[in-house]
């Protein structure tokens, strides 16, 4: 049986203000949509996690929290 090459997608909700910030951030870049940018960022994060053999340090955890705050996910 041939592999199903059709890409399947799901919907992920993000706050509207965050969406608008991302729209502004990607203007003039090669990203054609907020979805393509978010997909790229998430793939990069997953790739970094897969490369790391050490568990999160306190420093790593703080960097992640700061990044999530900057993206509007944490207050």
NORDA-V187029 format. One line per field, one symbol per residue. burial: + if it has 24 or more other C-alpha atoms within 12 Angstrom, else -. A space follows every 10 residues. Layout:
BEGIN
burial->???
END
This chain:
BEGIN
burial->---------- ---------- -+-------- ---+---+-- ---------- ---------- ---------- -----
END
